[in-house]
């Protein structure tokens, strides 16, 4: 059997691989604590469960319109009007089986073989693989020396006549960085001037902490509206990862094409999950406030605990639920006589020796780092960071 080039070059999701191995070890009875998944440990809101049950009882278990049920699309429009003062029509919205498929569908409508897409690194693991699946080429702009915020001059420098779009993720996975107004306005200006489409992934937009504020790029720079596809969903803030419902908003002509692509890939998102998302958007505001409070407390706790761990460094995250930890000072040291060569090896040994699962930063274009999720319970955070500290203290 001869596989296609795209299959041969495709890298599996590092986060899913870590989660899968951690779950397998748990099934074997090992006391694994996983900081790998970008998944809240809360149950989905009661309103989501209620709407899902009602949908099943009413027999809403068949095909829906390919781009989503009208009620959910209207709820998404209402949400963006209330939260950001943006007026979108249902025809500007596509509901998909998670935000991830919508990112791919958007790229597939924009990118031809050889086209370039700007990605700000550290970056979520699937961006680059999706760009490559579309035959495009990622152009990496490193933000590690600029507090995880892109330098506008560097962005201008890498633009070519092949540049089709740029991926912006704020709050950011894996750094937790939240882009400031000046940077977003600058990126919007560049997009309009160079006729580049922005794919604005704001899946963590409700999860910002302290004095930080999330800025919606279209609300901030209305002139970029026709150059922007917004990606969002219910997975993170609503603790509904398994329901697989995301939504995209953008210019109606482009969204019609995104919907057409989706029709050939998935037909439509799960009917029951769509009604669950409708319930969350309409009635789960109080649940969001409670979960946000827990995330904020967990963030404070994990930053305090990490501050006592030797040989690591990190920048305080402002959003999402991750800390990107620099472990370069620990690399080259040995665990039971075995030298730790890189961040991947570090994570492998940490899991095998201490039963703690974390994701290597190399998967996010951040070699020498590990991503630590604090979407765990308080008890797991305390015990897991304790094990991390003990693991590092034993290195020689």
BALOBA-1460 file (C-alpha; in Angstrom, 3 decimals):
// residues 396
<rec num="1" residu="x" x="0.000" y="0.000" z="0.000"/>
<rec num="2" residu="x" x="1.362" y="3.415" z="-0.971"/>
<rec num="3" residu="x" x="0.134" y="6.252" z="1.201"/>
<rec num="4" residu="x" x="-0.422" y="9.757" z="-0.074"/>
<rec num="5" residu="x" x="2.220" y="12.371" z="0.615"/>
<rec num="6" residu="x" x="-0.146" y="14.226" z="2.952"/>
<rec num="7" residu="x" x="-0.680" y="11.070" z="4.984"/>
<rec num="8" residu="x" x="3.036" y="10.327" z="5.124"/>
<rec num="9" residu="x" x="3.962" y="13.812" z="6.310"/>
<rec num="10" residu="x" x="1.064" y="14.353" z="8.715"/>
<rec num="11" residu="x" x="2.079" y="14.512" z="12.369"/>
<rec num="12" residu="x" x="-0.450" y="13.175" z="14.899"/>
<rec num="13" residu="x" x="-1.795" y="15.521" z="17.561"/>
<rec num="14" residu="x" x="0.717" y="15.645" z="20.406"/>
<rec num="15" residu="x" x="-1.924" y="16.652" z="22.936"/>
<rec num="16" residu="x" x="-4.241" y="13.799" z="21.996"/>
<rec num="17" residu="x" x="-1.300" y="11.373" z="22.108"/>
<rec num="18" residu="x" x="-0.382" y="12.427" z="25.646"/>
<rec num="19" residu="x" x="-3.998" y="12.198" z="26.803"/>
<rec num="20" residu="x" x="-4.393" y="8.755" z="25.224"/>
<rec num="21" residu="x" x="-1.249" y="7.388" z="26.891"/>
<rec num="22" residu="x" x="-2.241" y="8.869" z="30.263"/>
<rec num="23" residu="x" x="-5.701" y="7.295" z="30.035"/>
<rec num="24" residu="x" x="-4.205" y="3.937" z="29.057"/>
<rec num="25" residu="x" x="-1.905" y="4.018" z="32.073"/>
<rec num="26" residu="x" x="-4.847" y="4.917" z="34.304"/>
<rec num="27" residu="x" x="-6.738" y="1.895" z="32.995"/>
<rec num="28" residu="x" x="-3.747" y="-0.187" z="34.057"/>
<rec num="29" residu="x" x="-4.239" y="1.101" z="37.577"/>
<rec num="30" residu="x" x="-1.390" y="3.611" z="37.636"/>
<rec num="31" residu="x" x="-2.041" y="6.852" z="39.594"/>
<rec num="32" residu="x" x="-1.619" y="9.165" z="36.612"/>
<rec num="33" residu="x" x="-2.356" y="12.876" z="36.842"/>
<rec num="34" residu="x" x="-2.731" y="14.481" z="33.436"/>
<rec num="35" residu="x" x="-2.029" y="18.136" z="32.727"/>
<rec num="36" residu="x" x="-2.182" y="17.419" z="29.017"/>
<rec num="37" residu="x" x="-5.722" y="18.012" z="27.849"/>
<rec num="38" residu="x" x="-7.261" y="21.355" z="27.031"/>
<rec num="39" residu="x" x="-10.427" y="20.165" z="28.677"/>
<rec num="40" residu="x" x="-12.290" y="21.514" z="31.721"/>
<rec num="41" residu="x" x="-13.075" y="18.923" z="34.378"/>
<rec num="42" residu="x" x="-16.525" y="20.402" z="35.079"/>
<rec num="43" residu="x" x="-19.724" y="18.826" z="33.831"/>
<rec num="44" residu="x" x="-21.565" y="20.588" z="31.033"/>
<rec num="45" residu="x" x="-24.170" y="23.147" z="32.151"/>
<rec num="46" residu="x" x="-27.582" y="21.889" z="33.243"/>
<rec num="47" residu="x" x="-29.211" y="23.951" z="30.522"/>
<rec num="48" residu="x" x="-27.176" y="22.101" z="27.893"/>
<rec num="49" residu="x" x="-28.216" y="18.737" z="29.287"/>
<rec num="50" residu="x" x="-31.861" y="19.839" z="29.518"/>
<rec num="51" residu="x" x="-32.016" y="21.048" z="25.923"/>
<rec num="52" residu="x" x="-30.324" y="17.860" z="24.701"/>
<rec num="53" residu="x" x="-32.816" y="15.619" z="26.508"/>
<rec num="54" residu="x" x="-35.749" y="17.655" z="25.237"/>
<rec num="55" residu="x" x="-34.396" y="17.425" z="21.696"/>
<rec num="56" residu="x" x="-34.201" y="13.648" z="21.923"/>
<rec num="57" residu="x" x="-37.666" y="13.396" z="23.413"/>
<rec num="58" residu="x" x="-39.038" y="15.536" z="20.577"/>
<rec num="59" residu="x" x="-37.366" y="13.326" z="17.987"/>
<rec num="60" residu="x" x="-34.787" y="15.848" z="16.786"/>
<rec num="61" residu="x" x="-32.453" y="12.990" z="15.902"/>
<rec num="62" residu="x" x="-32.201" y="13.408" z="12.148"/>
<rec num="63" residu="x" x="-30.284" y="15.515" z="9.646"/>
<rec num="64" residu="x" x="-30.270" y="19.244" z="10.237"/>
<rec num="65" residu="x" x="-29.378" y="22.035" z="7.804"/>
<rec num="66" residu="x" x="-25.727" y="21.568" z="6.893"/>
<rec num="67" residu="x" x="-24.573" y="24.820" z="8.482"/>
<rec num="68" residu="x" x="-26.551" y="24.397" z="11.701"/>
<rec num="69" residu="x" x="-30.077" y="24.729" z="13.036"/>
<rec num="70" residu="x" x="-31.546" y="28.237" z="12.650"/>
<rec num="71" residu="x" x="-32.147" y="28.610" z="16.392"/>
<rec num="72" residu="x" x="-28.480" y="28.043" z="17.230"/>
<rec num="73" residu="x" x="-27.241" y="30.359" z="14.477"/>
<rec num="74" residu="x" x="-29.584" y="33.058" z="15.767"/>
<rec num="75" residu="x" x="-28.281" y="32.474" z="19.314"/>
<rec num="76" residu="x" x="-24.693" y="32.898" z="18.098"/>
<rec num="77" residu="x" x="-25.635" y="36.177" z="16.414"/>
<rec num="78" residu="x" x="-27.376" y="37.329" z="19.590"/>
<rec num="79" residu="x" x="-24.320" y="36.435" z="21.672"/>
<rec num="80" residu="x" x="-21.983" y="38.465" z="19.467"/>
<rec num="81" residu="x" x="-24.386" y="41.385" z="19.525"/>
<rec num="82" residu="x" x="-24.658" y="41.368" z="23.337"/>
<rec num="83" residu="x" x="-21.016" y="40.696" z="24.092"/>
<rec num="84" residu="x" x="-19.210" y="42.655" z="21.395"/>
<rec num="85" residu="x" x="-21.787" y="44.912" z="19.768"/>
<rec num="86" residu="x" x="-21.312" y="43.122" z="16.444"/>
<rec num="87" residu="x" x="-24.262" y="42.510" z="14.172"/>
<rec num="88" residu="x" x="-24.072" y="39.309" z="12.163"/>
<rec num="89" residu="x" x="-26.921" y="37.565" z="10.345"/>
<rec num="90" residu="x" x="-27.568" y="33.796" z="10.474"/>
<rec num="91" residu="x" x="-26.283" y="33.613" z="6.881"/>
<rec num="92" residu="x" x="-22.912" y="34.784" z="8.181"/>
<rec num="93" residu="x" x="-22.680" y="31.824" z="10.595"/>
<rec num="94" residu="x" x="-21.619" y="28.216" z="10.110"/>
<rec num="95" residu="x" x="-22.004" y="25.767" z="12.998"/>
<rec num="96" residu="x" x="-19.567" y="22.874" z="12.830"/>
<rec num="97" residu="x" x="-18.536" y="19.725" z="14.654"/>
<rec num="98" residu="x" x="-16.138" y="21.644" z="16.890"/>
<rec num="99" residu="x" x="-13.997" y="24.702" z="16.193"/>
<rec num="100" residu="x" x="-11.239" y="22.490" z="14.775"/>
<rec num="101" residu="x" x="-13.160" y="21.380" z="11.688"/>
<rec num="102" residu="x" x="-14.182" y="24.986" z="11.031"/>
<rec num="103" residu="x" x="-10.549" y="26.080" z="11.061"/>
<rec num="104" residu="x" x="-9.772" y="23.446" z="8.458"/>
<rec num="105" residu="x" x="-12.802" y="24.326" z="6.348"/>
<rec num="106" residu="x" x="-11.853" y="28.020" z="6.426"/>
<rec num="107" residu="x" x="-8.295" y="27.242" z="5.362"/>
<rec num="108" residu="x" x="-9.496" y="24.947" z="2.605"/>
<rec num="109" residu="x" x="-11.559" y="27.825" z="1.180"/>
<rec num="110" residu="x" x="-8.598" y="30.206" z="1.222"/>
<rec num="111" residu="x" x="-5.401" y="28.263" z="0.631"/>
<rec num="112" residu="x" x="-4.187" y="26.784" z="-2.640"/>
<rec num="113" residu="x" x="-0.998" y="24.694" z="-2.967"/>
<rec num="114" residu="x" x="2.008" y="26.925" z="-2.425"/>
<rec num="115" residu="x" x="0.106" y="29.677" z="-0.638"/>
<rec num="116" residu="x" x="1.518" y="30.974" z="2.646"/>
<rec num="117" residu="x" x="-0.186" y="31.360" z="6.010"/>
<rec num="118" residu="x" x="1.336" y="33.352" z="8.861"/>
<rec num="119" residu="x" x="1.347" y="31.553" z="12.212"/>
<rec num="120" residu="x" x="2.476" y="33.153" z="15.466"/>
<rec num="121" residu="x" x="4.520" y="30.719" z="17.541"/>
<rec num="122" residu="x" x="4.221" y="29.243" z="20.066"/>
<rec num="123" residu="x" x="1.046" y="28.012" z="18.384"/>
<rec num="124" residu="x" x="-1.633" y="25.368" z="18.778"/>
<rec num="125" residu="x" x="-0.545" y="22.042" z="17.346"/>
<rec num="126" residu="x" x="-3.187" y="21.669" z="14.610"/>
<rec num="127" residu="x" x="-2.739" y="24.982" z="12.802"/>
<rec num="128" residu="x" x="0.353" y="23.965" z="10.873"/>
<rec num="129" residu="x" x="-0.864" y="20.449" z="10.073"/>
<rec num="130" residu="x" x="-4.124" y="21.836" z="8.695"/>
<rec num="131" residu="x" x="-2.256" y="24.374" z="6.563"/>
<rec num="132" residu="x" x="-0.125" y="21.565" z="5.153"/>
<rec num="133" residu="x" x="-3.193" y="19.411" z="4.494"/>
<rec num="134" residu="x" x="-4.437" y="22.250" z="2.279"/>
<rec num="135" residu="x" x="-1.137" y="22.274" z="0.408"/>
<rec num="136" residu="x" x="-0.097" y="25.558" z="1.997"/>
<rec num="137" residu="x" x="3.105" y="26.579" z="3.721"/>
<rec num="138" residu="x" x="3.285" y="27.931" z="7.243"/>
<rec num="139" residu="x" x="5.312" y="31.080" z="7.807"/>
<rec num="140" residu="x" x="6.306" y="31.061" z="11.465"/>
<rec num="141" residu="x" x="6.681" y="34.352" z="13.317"/>
<rec num="142" residu="x" x="8.404" y="33.637" z="16.617"/>
<rec num="143" residu="x" x="7.008" y="35.615" z="19.557"/>
<rec num="144" residu="x" x="9.119" y="34.037" z="22.296"/>
<rec num="145" residu="x" x="11.300" y="37.155" z="22.606"/>
<rec num="146" residu="x" x="8.351" y="39.607" z="22.519"/>
<rec num="147" residu="x" x="6.241" y="38.345" z="25.446"/>
<rec num="148" residu="x" x="4.271" y="35.991" z="23.165"/>
<rec num="149" residu="x" x="2.879" y="38.977" z="21.220"/>
<rec num="150" residu="x" x="3.887" y="39.357" z="17.540"/>
<rec num="151" residu="x" x="6.116" y="42.206" z="16.451"/>
<rec num="152" residu="x" x="4.305" y="44.119" z="13.700"/>
<rec num="153" residu="x" x="7.498" y="44.913" z="11.835"/>
<rec num="154" residu="x" x="8.347" y="41.212" z="11.681"/>
<rec num="155" residu="x" x="4.843" y="40.447" z="10.394"/>
<rec num="156" residu="x" x="5.284" y="42.983" z="7.593"/>
<rec num="157" residu="x" x="8.699" y="41.549" z="6.780"/>
<rec num="158" residu="x" x="7.464" y="37.997" z="6.165"/>
<rec num="159" residu="x" x="4.520" y="38.939" z="3.934"/>
<rec num="160" residu="x" x="4.933" y="37.974" z="0.301"/>
<rec num="161" residu="x" x="2.733" y="37.846" z="-2.780"/>
<rec num="162" residu="x" x="1.874" y="34.278" z="-1.710"/>
<rec num="163" residu="x" x="0.520" y="35.269" z="1.724"/>
<rec num="164" residu="x" x="-3.190" y="34.445" z="1.934"/>
<rec num="165" residu="x" x="-4.048" y="34.663" z="5.610"/>
<rec num="166" residu="x" x="-2.790" y="34.827" z="9.169"/>
<rec num="167" residu="x" x="-3.887" y="32.777" z="12.196"/>
<rec num="168" residu="x" x="-4.482" y="34.789" z="15.378"/>
<rec num="169" residu="x" x="-5.266" y="32.968" z="18.622"/>
<rec num="170" residu="x" x="-6.088" y="35.163" z="21.618"/>
<rec num="171" residu="x" x="-6.222" y="34.176" z="24.429"/>
<rec num="172" residu="x" x="-3.444" y="31.940" z="23.237"/>
<rec num="173" residu="x" x="-2.882" y="28.220" z="23.488"/>
<rec num="174" residu="x" x="-0.243" y="27.336" z="24.730"/>
<rec num="175" residu="x" x="1.075" y="30.584" z="26.256"/>
<rec num="176" residu="x" x="-2.046" y="32.086" z="27.813"/>
<rec num="177" residu="x" x="-1.094" y="35.437" z="26.236"/>
<rec num="178" residu="x" x="-3.875" y="37.933" z="25.524"/>
<rec num="179" residu="x" x="-3.234" y="40.275" z="22.595"/>
<rec num="180" residu="x" x="-3.422" y="44.001" z="23.369"/>
<rec num="181" residu="x" x="-5.461" y="46.577" z="21.461"/>
<rec num="182" residu="x" x="-2.507" y="48.188" z="19.713"/>
<rec num="183" residu="x" x="-1.238" y="44.869" z="18.344"/>
<rec num="184" residu="x" x="-4.652" y="43.783" z="17.109"/>
<rec num="185" residu="x" x="-5.301" y="47.116" z="15.428"/>
<rec num="186" residu="x" x="-1.891" y="46.849" z="13.784"/>
<rec num="187" residu="x" x="-2.570" y="43.327" z="12.525"/>
<rec num="188" residu="x" x="-5.981" y="44.429" z="11.245"/>
<rec num="189" residu="x" x="-4.399" y="47.327" z="9.381"/>
<rec num="190" residu="x" x="-1.848" y="45.019" z="7.772"/>
<rec num="191" residu="x" x="-4.584" y="42.583" z="6.726"/>
<rec num="192" residu="x" x="-6.618" y="45.290" z="5.035"/>
<rec num="193" residu="x" x="-3.620" y="46.896" z="3.346"/>
<rec num="194" residu="x" x="-2.242" y="43.597" z="2.035"/>
<rec num="195" residu="x" x="-5.633" y="41.960" z="1.369"/>
<rec num="196" residu="x" x="-4.919" y="39.133" z="3.811"/>
<rec num="197" residu="x" x="-7.650" y="37.176" z="5.588"/>
<rec num="198" residu="x" x="-7.456" y="36.874" z="9.366"/>
<rec num="199" residu="x" x="-8.651" y="33.644" z="10.961"/>
<rec num="200" residu="x" x="-9.366" y="34.860" z="14.467"/>
<rec num="201" residu="x" x="-9.529" y="31.950" z="16.907"/>
<rec num="202" residu="x" x="-11.054" y="33.226" z="20.138"/>
<rec num="203" residu="x" x="-12.227" y="29.925" z="21.617"/>
<rec num="204" residu="x" x="-10.881" y="31.005" z="25.046"/>
<rec num="205" residu="x" x="-12.335" y="34.538" z="24.920"/>
<rec num="206" residu="x" x="-14.335" y="34.161" z="28.136"/>
<rec num="207" residu="x" x="-11.330" y="32.867" z="30.074"/>
<rec num="208" residu="x" x="-9.203" y="35.913" z="30.933"/>
<rec num="209" residu="x" x="-8.013" y="36.837" z="34.409"/>
<rec num="210" residu="x" x="-6.901" y="39.689" z="36.597"/>
<rec num="211" residu="x" x="-6.638" y="43.018" z="34.792"/>
<rec num="212" residu="x" x="-6.465" y="41.408" z="31.352"/>
<rec num="213" residu="x" x="-9.253" y="41.991" z="28.824"/>
<rec num="214" residu="x" x="-10.124" y="40.112" z="25.666"/>
<rec num="215" residu="x" x="-10.458" y="42.280" z="22.578"/>
<rec num="216" residu="x" x="-12.626" y="41.239" z="19.641"/>
<rec num="217" residu="x" x="-10.674" y="42.251" z="16.546"/>
<rec num="218" residu="x" x="-13.686" y="43.152" z="14.370"/>
<rec num="219" residu="x" x="-15.219" y="45.231" z="17.141"/>
<rec num="220" residu="x" x="-11.851" y="46.910" z="17.665"/>
<rec num="221" residu="x" x="-11.162" y="47.506" z="13.952"/>
<rec num="222" residu="x" x="-14.441" y="47.413" z="11.977"/>
<rec num="223" residu="x" x="-12.588" y="47.948" z="8.704"/>
<rec num="224" residu="x" x="-11.243" y="44.373" z="8.952"/>
<rec num="225" residu="x" x="-14.697" y="42.757" z="9.096"/>
<rec num="226" residu="x" x="-14.675" y="41.638" z="5.447"/>
<rec num="227" residu="x" x="-11.178" y="40.220" z="5.938"/>
<rec num="228" residu="x" x="-11.948" y="38.169" z="9.065"/>
<rec num="229" residu="x" x="-13.349" y="34.755" z="9.907"/>
<rec num="230" residu="x" x="-14.112" y="34.453" z="13.620"/>
<rec num="231" residu="x" x="-13.807" y="31.000" z="15.173"/>
<rec num="232" residu="x" x="-15.443" y="30.212" z="18.523"/>
<rec num="233" residu="x" x="-17.474" y="27.490" z="20.222"/>
<rec num="234" residu="x" x="-18.824" y="26.015" z="23.425"/>
<rec num="235" residu="x" x="-16.013" y="23.565" z="24.194"/>
<rec num="236" residu="x" x="-13.818" y="25.542" z="26.581"/>
<rec num="237" residu="x" x="-15.791" y="28.144" z="28.557"/>
<rec num="238" residu="x" x="-18.901" y="25.938" z="28.673"/>
<rec num="239" residu="x" x="-17.042" y="22.686" z="29.455"/>
<rec num="240" residu="x" x="-18.605" y="20.986" z="26.421"/>
<rec num="241" residu="x" x="-15.583" y="19.496" z="24.647"/>
<rec num="242" residu="x" x="-17.238" y="16.166" z="23.906"/>
<rec num="243" residu="x" x="-20.333" y="17.690" z="22.315"/>
<rec num="244" residu="x" x="-18.150" y="18.956" z="19.435"/>
<rec num="245" residu="x" x="-19.891" y="22.214" z="18.583"/>
<rec num="246" residu="x" x="-18.060" y="25.248" z="17.258"/>
<rec num="247" residu="x" x="-19.166" y="28.178" z="15.134"/>
<rec num="248" residu="x" x="-17.628" y="30.524" z="12.614"/>
<rec num="249" residu="x" x="-18.733" y="34.013" z="11.613"/>
<rec num="250" residu="x" x="-17.607" y="35.954" z="8.562"/>
<rec num="251" residu="x" x="-18.560" y="37.500" z="5.224"/>
<rec num="252" residu="x" x="-21.629" y="35.722" z="3.881"/>
<rec num="253" residu="x" x="-20.094" y="34.888" z="0.486"/>
<rec num="254" residu="x" x="-17.093" y="33.212" z="2.127"/>
<rec num="255" residu="x" x="-19.195" y="31.484" z="4.793"/>
<rec num="256" residu="x" x="-21.397" y="29.997" z="2.078"/>
<rec num="257" residu="x" x="-18.295" y="28.304" z="0.684"/>
<rec num="258" residu="x" x="-17.248" y="27.133" z="4.167"/>
<rec num="259" residu="x" x="-20.722" y="25.650" z="4.546"/>
<rec num="260" residu="x" x="-20.451" y="23.929" z="1.171"/>
<rec num="261" residu="x" x="-17.156" y="22.315" z="2.159"/>
<rec num="262" residu="x" x="-18.710" y="21.158" z="5.428"/>
<rec num="263" residu="x" x="-21.626" y="19.629" z="3.546"/>
<rec num="264" residu="x" x="-19.210" y="17.282" z="1.816"/>
<rec num="265" residu="x" x="-17.243" y="16.485" z="4.985"/>
<rec num="266" residu="x" x="-19.764" y="15.997" z="7.783"/>
<rec num="267" residu="x" x="-23.233" y="16.728" z="6.297"/>
<rec num="268" residu="x" x="-24.120" y="18.579" z="9.499"/>
<rec num="269" residu="x" x="-23.065" y="18.776" z="13.149"/>
<rec num="270" residu="x" x="-24.757" y="16.366" z="15.576"/>
<rec num="271" residu="x" x="-28.386" y="17.419" z="15.971"/>
<rec num="272" residu="x" x="-28.563" y="16.750" z="19.722"/>
<rec num="273" residu="x" x="-25.268" y="18.510" z="20.383"/>
<rec num="274" residu="x" x="-26.558" y="21.581" z="18.551"/>
<rec num="275" residu="x" x="-29.537" y="21.810" z="20.889"/>
<rec num="276" residu="x" x="-27.235" y="21.347" z="23.880"/>
<rec num="277" residu="x" x="-25.148" y="24.286" z="22.629"/>
<rec num="278" residu="x" x="-28.324" y="26.310" z="22.181"/>
<rec num="279" residu="x" x="-29.217" y="25.694" z="25.816"/>
<rec num="280" residu="x" x="-25.746" y="26.728" z="26.929"/>
<rec num="281" residu="x" x="-25.751" y="29.972" z="24.940"/>
<rec num="282" residu="x" x="-29.218" y="30.910" z="26.149"/>
<rec num="283" residu="x" x="-29.134" y="29.926" z="29.818"/>
<rec num="284" residu="x" x="-25.631" y="29.124" z="31.092"/>
<rec num="285" residu="x" x="-24.309" y="32.591" z="31.968"/>
<rec num="286" residu="x" x="-24.240" y="31.802" z="35.704"/>
<rec num="287" residu="x" x="-22.367" y="28.552" z="35.050"/>
<rec num="288" residu="x" x="-19.724" y="30.476" z="33.108"/>
<rec num="289" residu="x" x="-19.184" y="32.875" z="35.995"/>
<rec num="290" residu="x" x="-18.740" y="29.991" z="38.467"/>
<rec num="291" residu="x" x="-16.338" y="28.052" z="36.244"/>
<rec num="292" residu="x" x="-14.345" y="31.199" z="35.498"/>
<rec num="293" residu="x" x="-13.946" y="31.763" z="39.234"/>
<rec num="294" residu="x" x="-12.591" y="28.245" z="39.679"/>
<rec num="295" residu="x" x="-10.174" y="28.646" z="36.767"/>
<rec num="296" residu="x" x="-8.933" y="31.932" z="38.214"/>
<rec num="297" residu="x" x="-8.296" y="30.303" z="41.593"/>
<rec num="298" residu="x" x="-6.542" y="27.351" z="39.976"/>
<rec num="299" residu="x" x="-4.368" y="29.697" z="37.952"/>
<rec num="300" residu="x" x="-3.282" y="31.507" z="41.104"/>
<rec num="301" residu="x" x="-2.590" y="28.188" z="42.822"/>
<rec num="302" residu="x" x="-0.547" y="26.616" z="40.033"/>
<rec num="303" residu="x" x="1.551" y="29.770" z="39.541"/>
<rec num="304" residu="x" x="2.344" y="29.788" z="43.262"/>
<rec num="305" residu="x" x="3.292" y="26.104" z="43.228"/>
<rec num="306" residu="x" x="5.378" y="26.386" z="40.067"/>
<rec num="307" residu="x" x="7.210" y="29.292" z="41.639"/>
<rec num="308" residu="x" x="8.729" y="26.826" z="44.128"/>
<rec num="309" residu="x" x="9.924" y="24.352" z="41.492"/>
<rec num="310" residu="x" x="13.665" y="24.567" z="40.708"/>
<rec num="311" residu="x" x="15.220" y="24.827" z="37.240"/>
<rec num="312" residu="x" x="12.093" y="26.171" z="35.510"/>
<rec num="313" residu="x" x="10.901" y="29.556" z="34.303"/>
<rec num="314" residu="x" x="7.542" y="30.778" z="33.032"/>
<rec num="315" residu="x" x="5.630" y="33.892" z="32.061"/>
<rec num="316" residu="x" x="2.393" y="34.488" z="33.931"/>
<rec num="317" residu="x" x="-0.522" y="33.674" z="31.594"/>
<rec num="318" residu="x" x="-3.410" y="36.112" z="31.272"/>
<rec num="319" residu="x" x="-5.961" y="33.824" z="29.661"/>
<rec num="320" residu="x" x="-7.015" y="30.305" z="28.637"/>
<rec num="321" residu="x" x="-5.939" y="27.617" z="31.154"/>
<rec num="322" residu="x" x="-2.313" y="26.869" z="30.336"/>
<rec num="323" residu="x" x="1.159" y="27.758" z="31.557"/>
<rec num="324" residu="x" x="4.064" y="27.366" z="29.141"/>
<rec num="325" residu="x" x="7.021" y="26.322" z="31.304"/>
<rec num="326" residu="x" x="10.658" y="26.648" z="30.254"/>
<rec num="327" residu="x" x="12.555" y="23.491" z="31.314"/>
<rec num="328" residu="x" x="15.806" y="24.158" z="29.408"/>
<rec num="329" residu="x" x="17.831" y="24.291" z="32.640"/>
<rec num="330" residu="x" x="16.711" y="20.744" z="33.428"/>
<rec num="331" residu="x" x="17.689" y="19.371" z="30.021"/>
<rec num="332" residu="x" x="21.081" y="17.706" z="29.925"/>
<rec num="333" residu="x" x="20.614" y="16.473" z="33.466"/>
<rec num="334" residu="x" x="19.958" y="12.807" z="34.191"/>
<rec num="335" residu="x" x="17.070" y="10.811" z="35.585"/>
<rec num="336" residu="x" x="18.289" y="7.462" z="36.945"/>
<rec num="337" residu="x" x="21.404" y="7.790" z="34.816"/>
<rec num="338" residu="x" x="19.512" y="8.617" z="31.631"/>
<rec num="339" residu="x" x="20.264" y="12.088" z="30.262"/>
<rec num="340" residu="x" x="17.213" y="14.182" z="29.345"/>
<rec num="341" residu="x" x="17.868" y="15.241" z="25.770"/>
<rec num="342" residu="x" x="14.885" y="17.467" z="24.996"/>
<rec num="343" residu="x" x="11.383" y="18.446" z="26.113"/>
<rec num="344" residu="x" x="9.840" y="15.338" z="24.545"/>
<rec num="345" residu="x" x="12.206" y="13.101" z="26.503"/>
<rec num="346" residu="x" x="11.535" y="15.161" z="29.652"/>
<rec num="347" residu="x" x="7.773" y="14.545" z="29.338"/>
<rec num="348" residu="x" x="8.256" y="10.853" z="28.634"/>
<rec num="349" residu="x" x="10.385" y="10.365" z="31.742"/>
<rec num="350" residu="x" x="8.057" y="12.480" z="33.873"/>
<rec num="351" residu="x" x="5.127" y="10.295" z="32.883"/>
<rec num="352" residu="x" x="6.978" y="7.004" z="33.246"/>
<rec num="353" residu="x" x="8.654" y="7.869" z="36.550"/>
<rec num="354" residu="x" x="6.198" y="10.176" z="38.312"/>
<rec num="355" residu="x" x="2.913" y="9.429" z="36.523"/>
<rec num="356" residu="x" x="2.467" y="13.052" z="35.511"/>
<rec num="357" residu="x" x="1.402" y="13.808" z="31.930"/>
<rec num="358" residu="x" x="2.365" y="17.112" z="30.316"/>
<rec num="359" residu="x" x="2.721" y="18.087" z="26.658"/>
<rec num="360" residu="x" x="6.155" y="18.821" z="25.158"/>
<rec num="361" residu="x" x="6.541" y="22.357" z="23.917"/>
<rec num="362" residu="x" x="8.078" y="21.193" z="20.641"/>
<rec num="363" residu="x" x="4.553" y="20.364" z="19.504"/>
<rec num="364" residu="x" x="3.767" y="24.085" z="19.769"/>
<rec num="365" residu="x" x="6.996" y="25.333" z="18.137"/>
<rec num="366" residu="x" x="8.377" y="25.961" z="21.629"/>
<rec num="367" residu="x" x="11.247" y="23.488" z="22.105"/>
<rec num="368" residu="x" x="12.643" y="23.317" z="25.599"/>
<rec num="369" residu="x" x="9.236" y="23.998" z="27.129"/>
<rec num="370" residu="x" x="6.302" y="21.999" z="28.444"/>
<rec num="371" residu="x" x="2.650" y="22.996" z="28.432"/>
<rec num="372" residu="x" x="0.862" y="22.616" z="31.750"/>
<rec num="373" residu="x" x="-2.937" y="22.778" z="31.779"/>
<rec num="374" residu="x" x="-4.667" y="23.889" z="34.975"/>
<rec num="375" residu="x" x="-8.101" y="22.637" z="33.984"/>
<rec num="376" residu="x" x="-7.686" y="19.982" z="36.705"/>
<rec num="377" residu="x" x="-9.110" y="19.859" z="40.200"/>
<rec num="378" residu="x" x="-7.277" y="21.658" z="42.995"/>
<rec num="379" residu="x" x="-6.247" y="18.329" z="44.495"/>
<rec num="380" residu="x" x="-4.710" y="17.130" z="41.242"/>
<rec num="381" residu="x" x="-2.877" y="20.404" z="40.738"/>
<rec num="382" residu="x" x="-1.319" y="20.236" z="44.204"/>
<rec num="383" residu="x" x="-0.285" y="16.591" z="43.884"/>
<rec num="384" residu="x" x="0.837" y="16.856" z="40.269"/>
<rec num="385" residu="x" x="3.103" y="19.872" z="40.770"/>
<rec num="386" residu="x" x="4.478" y="18.219" z="43.904"/>
<rec num="387" residu="x" x="5.488" y="15.224" z="41.771"/>
<rec num="388" residu="x" x="6.994" y="17.530" z="39.123"/>
<rec num="389" residu="x" x="9.063" y="19.271" z="41.781"/>
<rec num="390" residu="x" x="10.273" y="15.975" z="43.236"/>
<rec num="391" residu="x" x="11.142" y="14.681" z="39.753"/>
<rec num="392" residu="x" x="13.257" y="17.751" z="38.978"/>
<rec num="393" residu="x" x="14.915" y="17.769" z="42.422"/>
<rec num="394" residu="x" x="16.115" y="14.198" z="41.838"/>
<rec num="395" residu="x" x="17.813" y="15.056" z="38.545"/>
<rec num="396" residu="x" x="21.595" y="14.864" z="38.657"/>
